Amino acid sequence: MPHSVSPVTEASPPPAIEMDEPAVADTAQQPIGDDIAMTDAVAIADAPQAEEVVEDRDAEKGEKKETSGIKLEDLFTGDSDEDDEFPNAPAKKEAANSPNEPSSPSEFDFDPSELTASDPALLRSFYQRLFPWRYLFQWLNHSPTPTLDFEHREFVFTLPNEAWMRYQSYRSSDLLRKDVLRLMPTRIDIGPVYSTNPRERKMLQNVAGFRPLSKELCFDIDLTDYDDIRTCCDKANICNKCWQFMTMAVKVITAVLRDDFGFKHIMWVYSGRRGIHAWVSDRTARNMDDSKRRVIAGYLEVITGGAQSGKRVNLRRPLHPHLVRSLDILKGHFQEDVLEAQDPWRSSDRAEKLLQLLPDISLRDTLRKKWDSSPGRSSSSKWADIDAVAKTSAGKNFDAKALLEAKQDIVLEYTYPRLDINVSKKLNHLLKSPFVIHPGTGRVCVPIDTRKFEDFDPLSVPTLQSLIREIDAWVEPEVKAEKPVQDWEKTSLKPYIDYFRSYVNTLMKDERGVKVKRERDDEGDSMELW
Amino acid sequence: MIRQDFNRIDPKRRNTVDYRKKQFADPSYKETQYPHSLSFYAAPPTADITLEQFEQWAIDRLHVLAELEACSFRNKSSAETALHMKPLLDKYLPLDTNSSSSQVFAQRQKDHYSHFILRLAFCSTKDMRQRFSRVETMLFRLRFNADDTRERNAFIGSLNLDWETVSDEEKRQYAAELMATVVSSFGKKTHQSIDDETFCKIDWMRVPDLVESRKVFLRAGKAYVPSKEQQSLVVTEFTARLEKALELTARARPDLDEDDRLSPILDHLSKSFVAPDSKYAGDSAIEGAEITARNIDNLAQHFPMCMSHTHRTLRRDGHLKHFGRLQYTLFLKGIGLSLDECLTFWRQGLKKKTEDEFNKEYRYNVRHVYGDVGGDSNRRGGGYSPFSCQKILTEHAPGAGEAHGCPYRHFNMESLAGLLQASGVNDRAVLQGVKEDKDKQKFHLACNRVFEHVHRNELKRAKDDGVMTAAQLEMIVHPNEYFKRSFLLKNMGKVSQSQRDGGGGDVKIEE
């Protein structure tokens, strides 16, 4: 593993965080590469700290947890909040500065579009000026004032050299922001809330005192899991045609979570390339243990087995109400987005797959003959043929009910959400934070308003490069706003952050109602910590 | 600490008497009421009964429980069991509904007392506790299903389980959805309309398995549990409470050891509760058999399917997974393989393991099973007892790559037929019979059918010669019994052969 970094103990370099311009200019002139990213990270580090750096991570999501075993000694986590060189309200300060910024002619003496998404200079501006730290904090904290929900929450950073830092935790959004700016991670993951502060886990006498307590219920759907039924793209590629699978998935899962389980706070986040994540923040959902999570996963799971295992949907009849409803939701999509847009059975070998899913052998033979004689027949026609042929050539012992059920199963196999179920089953599974930049595409992992999910276009999500350009291009309106304009408000990120903010606000409002007593407990605890 | 002096007369607390005095001041117990025929047996009985009653009631209940357990060994369906148990219950432990009998109080009292007496008798070891709670649960379920609907609902209501009955209005609102769950849980349509079915609303987290398998309708975090599934809820609750109570009883039981009136009765009761499953009657050494590691391959022809399957797997792969090793080691122990021989057997059997790995990972387990190492109770008890069919059938269904379990139950028909044919069972009628037994979940029958087929000649001769009594030819419910019987039958052949050949040795067949 190339760039494994053992405890990065930095000699205290100049406090560079606020003086971003020189730093930015500095790095911009240098060739771009991993080494630069590291020097850069070192340069901005402000307090001597020994951090735990985990070895290069495997790109596999599933393997993340295992990596935690390889740990270097976690030394002191110097509480850098005591040093006052970093004011506690940087956001405000910046906001105050911001009107002047566009007027300074060359804030960036480079063209953002030429740089990659993991370029440290761009990334720094993003973290510094656009990332909604405060709302992220409130979302995880469920309250405006810091609680243990946030303080004991694990953050995981992927550093530019691919090294991986686990068990980071912060007392406030400012400290988190500051550390992110110091380390410049290319990716931030969010883990569970632990029973003790993750940074202090080594100080515990018994290991049992450190265990995950709560986390949002999460779902992860990837378009790669649809490869055997989508014809337009494969692997990491997506287009608007296959994105419709996501639309269907979101509709079905949202209905289950809302109507069946009664969860209210469900947020869908675009994962930056080819998938989406869901975060359910209801208190009951957060506090579920692994067995409860498995129950929900099992309730949702319909498509079983791999691509090789033949018929992948085998449901008991009569269908469970939730499946009846899902089928209702999916029927329209099946016609439009699968039969017409994907045309999955046009070629004869793909059509064979459809035939294998039908129950009646003589029906299969008749259809096969018919389709072989007219190659290139569209999927919608073939789908219609099934009923037509069944009607005309139905034998005595033809089972119309079995055919109907098989057709229902086929509709589900081609439309029903395919979850990466392990993400949902485990309390301590890590998941990428919203608003992080996807390093490959440069797109921001934006939350998606489910009410307008059908309009969401993953290909036009703002990218890091476009956002920086937009700040530059922003012209102050004639009529000055009463409040100073925040940087994110100048960009196309605005609607997403607005949505996030309103989502977080309703979440906090609901939390406030129930947790008067708990908050007092939390205060007691934090008193001890101080 | 300052001790409070309870004898001091405090003018402000004049009425406070020493609580110890107060507790025993007036030992009048509240007369036990039996409002429902069913009971969770929460409160122990307090009134006096005679010693004869004590013993008789317990024996009566034991009759019922033993028969009930036997039904489960024979894989009777719940309807068959109910039919079979009806006369027995009426005779030994009648329990009538509120309206139907004047004997209600006496009946319920007997039920109540006998339950608690048996609790005392069967609380001492974990095995007994498990077995007792299993059969008591069976009895409870049987009675629960037989009970009058109205009284059953009243009983459920009295349990204070936080359920909410679904109103008719709500039922109508979700009629279609609820109907789907009712039909699926019954397998076939038994209710023409939703009005015949009662539902209760319960937080979904209370019934996770029903939710996971999509057997209940869910709405806003509440599961709508149909009455059929309510039964399983109540029964689960019953078992959970009984198990907890039994542990408490076990802790309190030593207080009784001094009592020379009850202890003998209780001991006697617990000993008489021996059913075919509990253990394989220990005289494991079978005369004339050379039971050594070397000879196992030779003996394997007498093994039942489950064991010959594990044996084959071991020979084929040079390895067995944990439960396979456990099940097989215990079986070998049961047929009389000594610990040393057993270690030799495994050392040779686990071909892929180095000496070091074997010593580190496997030796201890084998010794533990034999009671050579481990905790005090393990060593004193001589390790574990061999698994019965009951245990193999119900516990630890084998997963991928595992070779334990009962082939009649855990294999699909194709693999089972393959296994049988590989063992020389080619008779079409037998295979067909096995298939039918398997479909009806009568795995014992299938196994015995195969046994009878394989030993048909010997059995015939044994019957003709009258060598074996009818009792010895009862249904086999233990793998070791299978081996023993098979070995004796086959060897009887050899023995008579050798006699005919003029071997002349007077070999007596052990029973």
Chai-1 contact restraints between the chains, C-beta under 6 A:
chainA,res_idxA,chainB,res_idxB,connection_type,confidence,min_distance_angstrom,max_distance_angstrom,comment,restraint_id
A,D260,B,L218,contact,1.0,0.0,6.0,A-B,restraint_1
A,F261,B,G221,contact,1.0,0.0,6.0,A-B,restraint_2
A,G262,B,A220,contact,1.0,0.0,6.0,A-B,restraint_3
A,G262,B,G221,contact,1.0,0.0,6.0,A-B,restraint_4
A,V295,B,P208,contact,1.0,0.0,6.0,A-B,restraint_5
A,V295,B,V211,contact,1.0,0.0,6.0,A-B,restraint_6
A,V295,B,E212,contact,1.0,0.0,6.0,A-B,restraint_7
A,G298,B,E212,contact,1.0,0.0,6.0,A-B,restraint_8
A,Y299,B,V211,contact,1.0,0.0,6.0,A-B,restraint_9
A,Y299,B,E212,contact,1.0,0.0,6.0,A-B,restraint_10
A,R316,B,S184,contact,1.0,0.0,6.0,A-B,restraint_11
A,P318,B,A180,contact,1.0,0.0,6.0,A-B,restraint_12
A,P318,B,V183,contact,1.0,0.0,6.0,A-B,restraint_13
A,P318,B,S184,contact,1.0,0.0,6.0,A-B,restraint_14
A,H320,B,R214,contact,1.0,0.0,6.0,A-B,restraint_15
A,P321,B,E177,contact,1.0,0.0,6.0,A-B,restraint_16
A,P321,B,A180,contact,1.0,0.0,6.0,A-B,restraint_17
A,P321,B,F217,contact,1.0,0.0,6.0,A-B,restraint_18
